[in-house]
Amino acid sequence: MPKRDATLHDVAKLVGVSPRTVSRVVNNEGGFSAKTETRVRTAIAELGYRPNLLARGLIRGRSSTIALVGPTMTDPFFPELAEGVQRAASDHDLTLFMASTADDGAEQGRMLETLASYVIEGAIVFPVDDTDEQLEALARSGLHLVTIDRAHGVPGAPNIKSDIEAGARRATQHLLDRGCEHIAFLDGSQTLTGRRRAGYDAVTGGDGVTTARVDNTAEGGMRAMSRILDMAPSIDGVFAYNDMMAIGALRVLAERGLRVPDDVAVVGFDDISVSSMLYPALTTVRLDQARIGREAVDQIVALTNGEPVAPETLIPVELVVRESA
């Protein structure tokens, strides 16, 4: 028969104290002597007792656990930001759950409902489009939510967003400043409007060349770049929705014998870690992932403690000039 896990009552029996005393020691609640604490912790080590964190959370109404819910784990931007969230959570002695919605609204709802049943402190969410009502209802139910890079805020859920439109303006203006006359935008947005597109249009006057929306992946970037070159071969500058699309564009440009940046300059967006390792190294717009993660965790903690939180926090971005433009 498999060995039974030790319980709080086993520890209490071994030490000769009440289960409540063991609980106070485990939860650092005080009300016990140093000698009793030593005996309890020795018994815990001897028996291999592990507190049931789920049960403790249900009893206390708090679990010291938060969640990060993103659209996909395949985009390098998400795990890099998750690292920032993890570091910030650790600073607050919080445990982090991570989950992916596969960019599906129904799955997002199921995921958040399940996490709420574990009495998590709150969830940091990259919302799926058209799920405002779902998120608002969850916030009203008492689940602390912080959304990331939502174009418009959800009532009851503070929003942290990078100044994406300003970054897109800087990226497009940089291409103009280096002499590009025909700049294309490789659009990976899944919505009819987007802040990157708005920034691009603000600089080009809406007269630039854009692609139909494609997946914001390297493969999507390849398809988009191929369409652009077939449609407008005079293109001499490219602004890509993200770095992964820019990587796909670089591949197509090389296959067609076009030099970067001499024939076509390329700017990406996000500054994922691989961007600086490419040849040519990618000029891109850097999002401050560490700050986003820290702000998100700090806001979850503030909401849990009943402290006021600004409805929206805008994080500045930075244009990082490398070899591709």
C-alpha positions as CSV (number, residue, x, y, z in Angstrom):
1,M,0.0,0.0,0.0
2,P,1.3,3.5,-0.8
3,K,2.4,5.5,2.2
4,R,-0.2,7.9,3.6
5,D,0.9,11.6,3.5
6,A,1.4,13.1,7.0
7,T,-1.3,15.4,8.3
8,L,-1.4,18.3,10.7
9,H,-3.0,16.0,13.2
10,D,-0.1,13.6,12.9
11,V,2.3,16.4,13.7
12,A,0.2,17.5,16.7
13,K,0.1,13.9,18.1
14,L,3.9,13.5,17.7
15,V,4.6,16.7,19.5
16,G,1.8,16.4,22.1
17,V,0.1,19.7,21.3
18,S,-3.2,20.6,19.8
19,P,-3.7,20.8,16.0
20,R,-4.5,24.5,16.4
21,T,-1.0,25.0,17.9
22,V,0.6,23.3,14.9
23,S,-1.6,25.5,12.6
24,R,-0.4,28.7,14.4
25,V,3.3,27.6,13.9
26,V,2.8,26.8,10.2
27,N,1.0,30.1,9.5
28,N,3.4,32.2,11.7
29,E,0.5,33.4,13.8
30,G,2.3,33.6,17.1
31,G,0.9,32.5,20.5
32,F,3.4,29.8,21.1
33,S,6.8,29.5,22.8
34,A,10.2,29.2,21.0
35,K,10.5,25.7,22.4
36,T,7.1,24.6,21.0
37,E,8.0,26.1,17.6
38,T,11.3,24.1,17.5
39,R,9.5,20.9,18.5
40,V,6.7,21.4,15.9
41,R,9.1,22.3,13.1
42,T,11.3,19.3,13.9
43,A,8.2,17.0,13.8
44,I,7.2,18.6,10.4
45,A,10.6,17.7,9.0
46,E,10.6,14.2,10.5
47,L,7.1,13.4,9.1
48,G,7.5,15.2,5.8
49,Y,4.3,17.1,6.4
50,R,3.3,19.6,3.7
51,P,0.5,22.1,4.4
52,N,-2.5,21.9,2.0
53,L,-2.3,25.3,0.5
54,L,-5.7,24.9,-1.3
55,A,-7.5,24.1,2.0
56,R,-5.7,26.9,3.8
57,G,-6.8,29.3,1.0
58,L,-10.4,28.2,1.3
59,I,-10.3,28.7,5.1
60,R,-8.6,32.0,5.1
61,G,-10.1,33.4,1.9
62,R,-6.6,34.1,0.6
63,S,-4.1,31.8,-1.0
64,S,-1.0,33.9,-1.7
65,T,-1.4,32.7,-5.3
66,I,-1.9,34.8,-8.4
67,A,-2.4,33.8,-12.0
68,L,-1.1,35.0,-15.4
69,V,-3.4,34.2,-18.2
70,G,-2.2,34.9,-21.8
71,P,-3.3,34.1,-25.3
72,T,-0.5,31.7,-26.3
73,M,2.8,30.4,-25.0
74,T,4.3,30.2,-28.6
75,D,4.8,34.0,-28.9
76,P,8.3,34.7,-27.3
77,F,6.9,38.0,-25.9
78,F,4.6,36.2,-23.5
79,P,7.2,34.0,-21.6
80,E,9.6,36.9,-21.4
81,L,6.9,39.1,-19.8
82,A,6.0,36.1,-17.6
83,E,9.5,36.1,-16.2
84,G,9.0,39.7,-15.1
85,V,5.7,38.8,-13.4
86,Q,7.4,35.8,-11.7
87,R,10.1,37.9,-10.3
88,A,7.7,40.5,-9.0
89,A,5.4,37.8,-7.5
90,S,8.4,36.3,-5.7
91,D,9.2,39.7,-4.2
92,H,5.7,39.6,-2.7
93,D,6.0,36.0,-1.6
94,L,3.3,35.0,-4.0
95,T,3.1,31.8,-6.0
96,L,2.3,32.2,-9.7
97,F,0.0,30.0,-11.9
98,M,0.3,30.4,-15.7
99,A,-2.3,29.5,-18.2
100,S,-3.0,30.0,-21.9
101,T,-6.4,30.7,-23.5
102,A,-5.4,29.9,-27.1
103,D,-7.0,33.3,-27.8
104,D,-10.4,31.8,-27.3
105,G,-13.0,33.8,-25.3
106,A,-14.9,30.8,-24.0
107,E,-11.7,29.1,-22.8
108,Q,-10.7,32.4,-21.1
109,G,-13.9,32.4,-19.1
110,R,-13.6,28.8,-18.1
111,M,-10.0,29.3,-17.1
112,L,-10.7,32.3,-14.9
113,E,-13.7,30.7,-13.3
114,T,-11.6,27.6,-12.4
115,L,-8.8,29.8,-11.0
116,A,-11.3,31.8,-8.9
117,S,-12.4,28.5,-7.3
118,Y,-8.9,28.1,-6.0
119,V,-9.2,31.4,-4.1
120,I,-6.4,33.1,-6.0
121,E,-5.5,36.6,-4.9
122,G,-6.2,37.8,-8.5
123,A,-5.4,37.3,-12.2
124,I,-3.3,39.3,-14.7
125,V,-5.0,38.8,-18.0
126,F,-4.1,39.5,-21.7
127,P,-7.8,39.6,-22.7
128,V,-9.2,37.9,-25.7
129,D,-11.0,40.4,-28.0
130,D,-14.7,41.0,-27.4
131,T,-14.7,39.6,-23.8
132,D,-15.3,42.8,-21.9
133,E,-18.7,41.7,-20.5
134,Q,-17.2,38.4,-19.3
135,L,-14.3,40.2,-17.5
136,E,-16.6,42.8,-16.1
137,A,-18.9,40.1,-14.6
138,L,-15.9,38.4,-13.1
139,A,-14.6,41.6,-11.6
140,R,-18.1,42.3,-10.1
141,S,-18.1,38.8,-8.6
142,G,-15.0,39.7,-6.5
143,L,-12.2,38.3,-8.6
144,H,-9.3,40.8,-8.7
145,L,-8.3,41.4,-12.3
146,V,-5.6,43.4,-14.0
147,T,-5.7,43.5,-17.8
148,I,-2.6,44.0,-20.0
149,D,-2.5,46.1,-23.2
150,R,-6.3,46.5,-23.5
151,A,-7.1,49.3,-25.9
152,H,-10.0,50.3,-23.6
153,G,-10.4,49.5,-20.0
154,V,-12.8,47.0,-18.4
155,P,-14.8,48.5,-15.5
156,G,-13.5,47.1,-12.2
157,A,-10.3,45.8,-13.8
158,P,-7.4,48.3,-14.0
159,N,-5.5,48.2,-17.3
160,I,-1.8,48.4,-17.9
161,K,-0.8,49.2,-21.4
162,S,2.4,50.2,-23.2
163,D,2.3,53.4,-25.3
164,I,2.1,51.3,-28.5
165,E,0.8,54.1,-30.7
166,A,3.7,56.3,-29.8
167,G,6.1,53.4,-30.5
168,A,4.6,52.8,-33.9
169,R,4.9,56.5,-34.7
170,R,8.6,56.4,-33.7
171,A,9.2,53.3,-35.8
172,T,7.6,54.7,-38.9
173,Q,9.3,58.1,-38.5
174,H,12.7,56.5,-38.1
175,L,12.2,54.8,-41.5
176,L,11.4,58.2,-43.0
177,D,14.3,59.9,-41.3
178,R,16.7,57.3,-42.8
179,G,15.4,58.1,-46.3
180,C,12.7,55.5,-46.9
181,E,10.1,56.8,-49.3
182,H,7.8,53.8,-49.6
183,I,7.1,52.2,-46.3
184,A,4.9,49.1,-45.8
185,F,3.2,48.0,-42.6
186,L,2.9,44.3,-42.0
187,D,-0.3,44.1,-40.0
188,G,-0.7,41.2,-37.6
189,S,-3.7,42.7,-35.8
190,Q,-6.7,40.5,-35.5
191,T,-9.0,43.5,-35.2
192,L,-10.2,46.1,-37.7
193,T,-8.3,48.9,-35.9
194,G,-5.1,48.8,-33.8
195,R,-2.7,51.1,-32.1
196,R,0.2,50.1,-34.2
197,R,-1.8,50.9,-37.3
198,A,-2.9,54.2,-35.8
199,G,0.7,55.3,-35.2
200,Y,1.8,54.2,-38.7
201,D,-1.1,56.1,-40.3
202,A,-0.4,59.2,-38.2
203,V,3.1,59.4,-39.8
204,T,2.2,58.3,-43.3
205,G,-1.1,60.2,-43.5
206,G,-2.9,56.9,-44.1
207,D,-1.3,56.6,-47.6
208,G,1.2,53.8,-46.8
209,V,1.0,50.2,-48.1
210,T,-0.4,47.7,-45.7
211,T,-1.3,44.0,-45.8
212,A,-4.4,42.2,-45.0
213,R,-4.4,40.9,-41.4
214,V,-2.3,37.8,-41.0
215,D,-1.1,35.7,-38.0
216,N,1.4,37.7,-36.0
217,T,4.0,34.9,-36.4
218,A,7.2,34.5,-38.5
219,E,5.1,32.5,-41.0
220,G,2.6,35.3,-41.1
221,G,5.4,37.8,-41.7
222,M,6.7,35.7,-44.6
223,R,3.3,35.7,-46.2
224,A,2.8,39.4,-45.7
225,M,6.2,40.3,-47.0
226,S,5.7,38.2,-50.1
227,R,2.4,39.9,-50.8
228,I,3.9,43.4,-50.3
229,L,6.8,42.7,-52.7
230,D,4.4,41.3,-55.3
231,M,2.1,44.2,-54.9
232,A,4.6,47.1,-54.5
233,P,8.1,46.1,-55.5
234,S,9.4,49.6,-54.9
235,I,9.0,49.2,-51.1
236,D,12.2,50.4,-49.3
237,G,11.0,50.3,-45.7
238,V,9.0,47.9,-43.6
239,F,7.4,48.3,-40.2
240,A,6.3,44.9,-38.8
241,Y,3.5,44.4,-36.2
242,N,6.0,42.5,-34.0
243,D,9.5,41.0,-34.1
244,M,8.3,37.6,-35.1
245,M,6.7,39.0,-38.3
246,A,9.9,41.1,-38.9
247,I,11.9,37.8,-38.7
248,G,9.7,36.3,-41.4
249,A,10.0,39.5,-43.5
250,L,13.9,39.3,-43.2
251,R,13.7,35.7,-44.5
252,V,11.7,36.6,-47.6
253,L,13.8,39.7,-48.4
254,A,17.0,37.5,-48.3
255,E,15.3,34.9,-50.5
256,R,14.5,37.6,-53.1
257,G,18.1,38.9,-53.0
258,L,17.2,42.2,-51.3
259,R,19.8,43.6,-48.9
260,V,18.8,44.9,-45.4
261,P,19.0,47.8,-44.8
262,D,20.5,49.0,-48.1
263,D,17.5,48.0,-50.3
264,V,14.8,47.6,-47.6
265,A,15.0,48.7,-44.0
266,V,13.1,46.8,-41.4
267,V,11.7,47.7,-38.0
268,G,10.0,45.3,-35.6
269,F,8.1,45.7,-32.3
270,D,8.5,44.1,-28.8
271,D,12.3,43.6,-28.7
272,I,12.2,39.9,-27.8
273,S,15.6,38.5,-26.8
274,V,16.4,37.0,-30.2
275,S,16.1,40.3,-32.0
276,S,19.6,41.5,-31.0
277,M,21.1,38.1,-32.2
278,L,19.8,38.2,-35.7
279,Y,21.9,39.2,-38.7
280,P,21.4,42.0,-39.3
281,A,20.4,42.8,-35.7
282,L,16.8,44.0,-35.7
283,T,15.8,47.6,-35.0
284,T,12.7,47.4,-32.9
285,V,10.4,49.1,-30.4
286,R,11.2,47.9,-26.9
287,L,8.4,47.3,-24.4
288,D,9.4,47.4,-20.8
289,Q,8.4,43.9,-19.9
290,A,9.9,43.9,-16.4
291,R,8.0,47.1,-15.5
292,I,4.8,45.8,-16.9
293,G,5.1,42.6,-14.8
294,R,6.0,44.6,-11.7
295,E,3.1,47.1,-12.1
296,A,0.7,44.2,-12.7
297,V,1.7,42.3,-9.6
298,D,1.8,45.5,-7.5
299,Q,-1.8,46.3,-8.6
300,I,-3.1,42.8,-7.7
301,V,-1.6,43.2,-4.3
302,A,-3.1,46.6,-3.9
303,L,-6.6,45.4,-4.9
304,T,-6.3,42.5,-2.5
305,N,-5.5,44.9,0.3
306,G,-8.4,47.2,-0.6
307,E,-6.1,50.0,-1.7
308,P,-7.0,52.3,-4.6
309,V,-5.6,51.6,-8.1
310,A,-5.6,53.9,-11.1
311,P,-8.0,52.7,-13.9
312,E,-5.2,52.9,-16.4
313,T,-1.4,52.9,-16.3
314,L,0.6,53.9,-19.5
315,I,4.1,52.5,-19.8
316,P,6.6,54.3,-22.1
317,V,8.3,52.5,-24.9
318,E,11.7,52.9,-26.5
319,L,13.0,52.7,-30.1
320,V,16.1,50.5,-30.2
321,V,18.2,51.2,-33.3
322,R,20.3,48.3,-34.6
323,E,21.5,47.2,-38.0
324,S,18.3,46.5,-39.9
325,A,17.2,50.2,-40.1
